[in-house]
């Protein structure tokens, strides 16, 4: 099932920087209000924020949460996460995602 946002939003720009046998490294740049679109992470991953990031996270159950992550913060998640990430802040935001193959 593909979930779509009821609100039309600009899309994130995703720039793959490395994609080899061990990792995929992607920089995500979000204009204000931009979203990733619904996706499921097929690999474990690590995120490092390049800017302060005010994210609204939409879950598959319809729940939303807003989190503020300071620039330079790193966190990791296991594969299987399914969500839509939205820039809910008042400034563009960017982070680097490293997927572990």
Secondary structure, DSSP 8 states (H G I E B T S, - for coil): -----SS---B-EEEEEEESSSEEEEEEEE-TT-B--SEE--SEEEEEESS-EEEEEEETTS-EEEEEE-TT-EEEE-TT-EEEEEE-SSS-EEEEEEEE-
